[in-house]
C-alpha cells in the first residue's frame, strides 16, 4: 500500500528536481557505502516521483509516491512525511492526497449514524449557531436553544470562539441546555444535538470531553486545526467519547489560502478530516460570506461523502440560498446558519421555520421569486438577506 501526493509548482520552478528533493529528503535521505549492508532496507523507505504534468495555467504537477511503512496510520506522522521540513523550502503546494481506504479511521457516526440518532432520513439537516458568540450567560444559551429546538431545529453548536470562559463555563452551558433537550425528547420524540465546543490543552481537553459526555453531551465541536489532528484522533478512538464530533475549519486559511504554498482546502478539510475520524466537517460555502472556490467545495463534499462524513457548508448561510445549496448537495448535507437563523426579524424560531419553508418550497418545485412567496418567515428572511 502506498500514499500518493500531488505537488503543484509555478512555471519557473524545476518540478522534477523539487519532487526528487521531496522524495529523498522527506523519507530515507541519502547514504554512502558505510550503509551498503542496509541497502535493501533503506530503499524500501524511499519515495519515488511517478509523474510530472503541466496544467492549463503552466503550473507543473508532480506526483510522489510514498511507502506507507514510513508512517503510523495517523495524520500527524503523515503530514510530517509529505510536507514537514520541505514546507519551509519555498513555493510548492499540495493539491491532492490519495490514501488507501484503510488509512486512518472512518467516522464512528458520520452521515448514517447522525441520521439514525436524529431519526431523520429523507431531508437535509438544519444546524444553528449560538449568537452572539461571546457574552451570553448559560441561561441565555438555554433560552435560545428552547426557541430553535421547539421550532424543529436538528442541531445547534457553540460558536468556535466560545471556550470554557467565566461568563458561561462549558459545563454550565451544557447543564442549562440539557433539560431543554430532554423536554423536547419527551414531548415530541425528537432528538436535538448540541455540539459543545471542547477546549483546553491536550490532556485537559480529553478529560473535559469525557466529563461532558458523562454529563449528557450528545455531540462535540472541535477546532481541529488549532488543537491538532492528533486530538481529533484521540477523541474519535476514546470509547468514553461515544458521540458525533463536528470538526470546525478555524485556521484553515493560514494553511490553504495561498496559491503557491501550503495545501488545497480539499486536502485539509476533505481528505485529512475524513481520515482522522470526524463525523461532520464545517467549511465555507462559495455562496456564503467568505470567498471560496466552488470546485474546491465540490471536492470537499465528495471526499467527505466517500467516507460517510457529513458535509456542512457554512458561513453566511441563510434561507434564500437553500435552492442553490440543495441543487449542489441534495439531501445529504447539514445547512449551518448563525445570523441566518438568530437574526431573523421575528426571532430565532422564525429563522428555523424559514429554512423548513424554503426546503418545502424547493421540494415542491415552487418559485423563489420573492413576489410569489406569501407572507411568511421565509419571505421575511429573503427580504432581509436575499
C-alpha positions in Angstrom: 0.0 0.0 0.0 1.2 3.5 -0.9 0.5 7.2 -0.4 0.4 9.5 -3.4 0.7 13.2 -3.2 0.3 15.8 -6.0 2.6 18.9 -5.5 2.0 22.0 -7.7 4.9 24.2 -8.7 4.9 27.6 -10.5 6.2 27.6 -14.1 9.7 28.9 -13.2 10.4 26.0 -10.8 12.1 22.8 -11.9 9.3 20.5 -10.7 11.2 17.2 -11.3 14.1 18.4 -9.2 11.9 19.6 -6.4 9.9 16.4 -6.4 13.1 14.4 -6.2 14.2 16.6 -3.2 10.9 15.7 -1.5 11.0 12.0 -2.4 14.5 11.6 -0.9 14.6 14.3 1.7 11.3 13.6 3.2 12.0 9.8 3.5 15.2 7.9 4.0 17.6 10.6 2.7 21.0 9.7 1.1 23.6 7.2 2.3 27.1 6.1 1.4 29.0 2.8 1.3 29.0 2.7 5.1 25.4 1.6 4.9 25.6 -0.7 1.9 24.6 -3.6 4.1 21.3 -1.8 4.8 20.7 -1.0 1.1 17.5 -3.0 0.7 16.0 -1.7 3.9 16.9 1.9 3.1 15.5 1.7 -0.4 12.2 0.3 0.9 11.7 3.6 2.7 12.4 5.9 -0.3 9.6 7.7 -2.1 9.6 8.0 -5.9 8.5 10.5 -8.4 6.0 8.8 -10.6 4.6 11.6 -12.8 5.1 15.1 -13.9 2.5 17.0 -15.9 1.6 20.6 -16.8 -1.8 22.2 -16.2 -3.6 24.8 -18.3 -2.0 27.6 -16.3 1.5 26.3 -17.0 2.0 25.0 -13.5 3.7 21.7 -13.0 2.0 18.9 -11.1 4.5 16.4 -9.6 3.2 13.2 -8.1 5.3 11.5 -5.5 4.5 8.0 -4.1 5.5 7.4 -0.5 5.8 4.0 1.2 3.1 3.5 3.9 5.7 1.8 6.1 7.1 5.2 6.9 4.1 6.4 8.9 2.0 5.3 11.8 -1.5 5.2 10.3 -2.3 8.7 11.7 -2.4 12.2 10.3 0.4 13.8 12.3 3.1 11.4 11.0 1.7 11.6 7.5 1.9 15.4 7.5 5.5 15.3 8.8 6.4 13.0 6.0 4.7 14.5 3.0 5.4 18.2 3.8 7.1 18.6 7.1 10.5 20.2 6.6 10.0 20.8 2.9 7.1 23.2 3.6 9.7 25.8 4.6 11.7 25.4 1.4 9.7 27.9 -0.7 7.0 27.6 -3.3 5.1 24.3 -3.7 1.6 23.4 -2.7 -0.1 20.0 -2.0 -3.2 20.0 -4.1 -4.2 16.3 -3.8 -3.6 13.4 -1.4 -4.6 9.8 -2.1 -4.8 7.4 0.8 -5.7 3.8 0.9 -9.3 3.4 2.3 -7.9 1.7 5.5 -5.6 4.6 6.3 -6.5 6.4 9.5 -10.1 5.8 10.6 -13.7 6.1 9.5 -16.2 8.1 11.5 -17.9 6.5 14.4 -21.2 8.1 13.3 -21.0 10.0 10.1 -23.9 10.6 7.8 -25.7 7.4 8.6 -25.1 7.5 12.4 -26.1 11.1 12.8 -29.3 10.5 10.8 -30.0 7.5 13.0 -29.6 9.5 16.1 -32.0 12.1 14.9 -34.3 9.7 13.2 -34.3 11.9 10.1 -33.5 10.1 6.8 -35.2 11.9 4.0 -34.1 15.6 4.0 -31.2 17.9 4.7 -30.4 18.7 8.3 -30.6 22.2 9.8 -27.9 23.4 12.2 -27.8 26.7 14.1 -25.0 28.5 15.9 -25.4 30.3 19.3 -25.2 34.0 18.6 -23.9 36.4 19.9 -20.7 34.4 20.0 -19.5 35.7 23.3 -21.0 37.5 26.3 -24.1 35.3 26.8 -24.8 33.5 30.1 -25.5 29.8 30.3 -29.2 30.7 30.8 -29.1 32.8 27.7 -27.9 29.8 25.8 -30.8 27.7 27.2 -33.4 30.3 26.2 -32.1 30.4 22.7 -32.0 26.7 22.5 -35.6 26.4 23.6 -36.7 28.7 20.8 -34.9 26.9 18.0 -35.5 23.4 19.3 -39.2 24.0 19.6 -39.3 25.2 16.0 -37.8 21.9 14.8 -34.1 22.5 14.6 -31.9 19.4 14.3 -28.5 20.5 15.6 -27.1 23.5 17.4 -23.5 24.3 18.1 -21.4 26.6 20.2 -19.5 29.3 18.2 -15.9 28.1 17.7 -14.7 31.2 19.7 -16.7 30.2 22.8 -14.3 28.4 25.1 -14.6 27.5 28.8 -15.0 31.1 29.9 -16.1 32.6 33.2 -19.2 34.3 31.6 -20.6 30.9 30.6 -18.4 27.9 31.5 -18.7 24.9 29.3 -20.3 22.6 31.9 -22.7 25.3 32.9 -23.9 25.8 29.3 -24.4 22.1 29.0 -26.3 21.8 32.3 -28.5 24.7 31.4 -29.3 23.3 27.9 -29.7 19.6 28.9 -33.2 20.0 30.4 -34.4 21.7 27.1 -33.0 18.8 25.1 -34.7 16.3 27.5 -38.0 18.1 27.4 -38.1 18.2 23.6 -37.4 14.5 23.5 -40.1 13.7 26.0 -42.7 16.0 24.4 -42.1 15.3 20.7 -39.8 12.2 20.5 -37.3 14.3 18.6 -33.6 14.4 19.4 -31.8 17.7 19.0 -28.0 17.5 19.0 -26.0 20.2 20.9 -22.3 20.2 19.7 -20.5 21.6 22.7 -17.1 23.2 22.0 -14.4 21.3 23.8 -11.2 23.2 24.6 -8.1 23.1 26.7 -4.6 21.7 26.5 -4.4 18.1 25.1 -4.8 16.3 28.4 -7.4 18.7 29.8 -9.4 18.6 26.6 -9.7 14.8 26.6 -10.7 14.8 30.2 -13.2 17.5 29.6 -14.7 15.7 26.6 -15.2 12.5 28.7 -16.8 14.6 31.5 -19.1 16.4 29.1 -20.3 13.1 27.6 -20.9 11.7 31.1 -22.9 14.9 31.9 -25.1 14.2 28.9 -23.5 16.0 25.9 -24.7 14.3 22.7 -22.2 15.9 20.3 -18.9 17.8 20.4 -17.4 20.6 18.4 -13.6 20.6 17.9 -11.4 23.3 16.3 -9.3 20.6 14.7 -6.6 22.7 13.1 -5.9 24.8 16.2 -5.8 21.8 18.6 -4.3 19.3 16.2 -5.4 16.2 14.2 -4.0 14.0 17.0 -6.6 15.4 19.4 -9.3 14.6 16.9 -8.0 11.1 16.5 -7.8 10.7 20.3 -11.4 11.8 20.7 -12.5 9.5 17.9 -10.8 6.5 19.4 -11.9 7.1 23.0 -14.7 4.7 24.0 -15.9 7.1 26.6 -16.4 9.8 23.9 -19.2 8.0 22.1 -20.9 11.0 20.4 -20.5 12.6 17.0 -17.6 15.0 16.5 -18.2 18.1 14.4 -14.9 19.5 13.0 -14.5 23.2 12.6 -12.2 24.7 10.0 -10.7 27.6 12.0 -7.2 28.4 10.9 -7.6 26.6 7.5 -7.0 29.8 5.6 -3.5 30.0 7.1 -2.7 26.6 5.6 -4.7 26.8 2.4 -5.3 30.3 1.1 -2.0 30.9 -0.6 -1.9 30.0 -4.3 1.6 28.7 -4.3 2.3 27.3 -0.8 0.5 25.1 1.8 -2.3 22.8 1.0 -5.5 22.9 -1.0 -8.7 23.2 1.1 -9.9 19.9 -0.3 -6.8 18.1 1.2 -7.1 19.7 4.7 -10.9 19.9 5.0 -11.6 16.9 2.9 -9.0 14.1 2.9 -7.3 14.7 6.2 -10.5 15.3 8.2 -12.2 12.3 6.5 -9.3 10.0 7.5 -8.9 11.4 11.1 -12.3 10.4 12.4 -14.5 13.5 12.0 -18.2 12.7 11.8 -19.1 16.1 10.1 -16.9 18.8 8.8 -17.7 22.5 8.5 -16.3 24.7 5.7 -17.3 27.8 3.8 -19.9 27.6 1.1 -19.0 29.5 -2.1 -22.3 31.4 -2.0 -21.8 32.4 1.6 -20.0 35.3 3.3 -16.4 34.0 2.8 -14.6 33.8 -0.6 -14.4 30.1 -1.6 -13.7 28.2 -4.8 -16.8 26.2 -5.9 -14.6 23.5 -7.4 -12.8 23.0 -4.1 -16.1 23.0 -2.2 -17.3 20.2 -4.6 -14.2 18.2 -3.9 -14.6 18.5 -0.2 -18.2 17.4 -0.4 -17.4 14.4 -2.5 -14.3 13.3 -0.4 -16.3 13.6 2.8 -19.2 11.6 1.5 -17.0 8.9 0.1 -16.1 8.1 3.8 -19.7 8.7 5.2 -18.7 12.1 6.7 -21.4 14.8 6.7 -20.6 17.9 4.7 -21.5 21.1 6.4 -21.4 24.2 4.2 -21.3 27.2 6.4 -20.5 31.0 6.7 -23.3 33.3 5.5 -25.9 30.5 5.0 -29.5 31.9 5.0 -32.9 30.6 3.8 -32.5 32.3 0.4 -29.6 30.1 -0.6 -31.5 26.9 0.0 -32.4 26.3 -3.7 -28.7 26.5 -4.7 -27.5 24.5 -1.8 -29.9 21.7 -2.3 -29.2 21.7 -6.1 -25.5 21.3 -5.2 -25.8 18.9 -2.4 -29.1 17.0 -2.5 -30.3 15.6 0.9 -27.0 14.5 2.5 -26.0 17.9 3.8 -26.2 19.9 7.0 -27.0 23.5 6.4 -25.3 25.6 9.1 -26.6 29.1 9.9 -25.7 31.6 12.5 -27.1 35.0 11.8 -29.2 33.4 9.1 -31.3 31.9 11.9 -30.6 34.0 15.0 -31.0 37.5 13.4 -34.4 36.7 11.7 -36.7 39.7 12.0 -39.1 37.6 14.0 -36.5 35.9 16.1 -34.6 32.5 16.0 -37.8 30.4 15.9 -38.9 32.1 12.7 -35.3 31.7 11.4 -35.6 27.9 11.7 -39.1 27.9 10.2 -37.8 29.9 7.2 -35.3 27.1 6.4 -38.0 24.5 6.6 -40.3 26.6 4.5 -37.5 27.0 1.9 -36.9 23.3 1.8 -40.6 22.6 1.3 -40.8 25.1 -1.4 -37.8 23.7 -3.2 -39.1 20.1 -3.0 -42.4 21.2 -4.4 -40.6 23.0 -7.3 -42.1 26.3 -6.4 -40.7 29.7 -7.4 -38.3 31.6 -5.1 -39.3 34.9 -6.8 -40.0 37.0 -3.7 -43.1 38.4 -5.2 -44.6 34.9 -5.4 -43.8 34.0 -1.8 -46.7 34.6 0.6 -46.2 36.4 3.9 -44.2 34.0 5.9 -40.9 33.6 7.8 -39.3 32.7 4.5 -40.4 35.9 2.9 -39.2 38.0 5.8 -35.8 36.2 5.6 -35.5 36.8 1.9 -36.4 40.4 2.3 -33.6 40.8 4.7 -30.9 38.6 3.1 -32.0 38.0 -0.4 
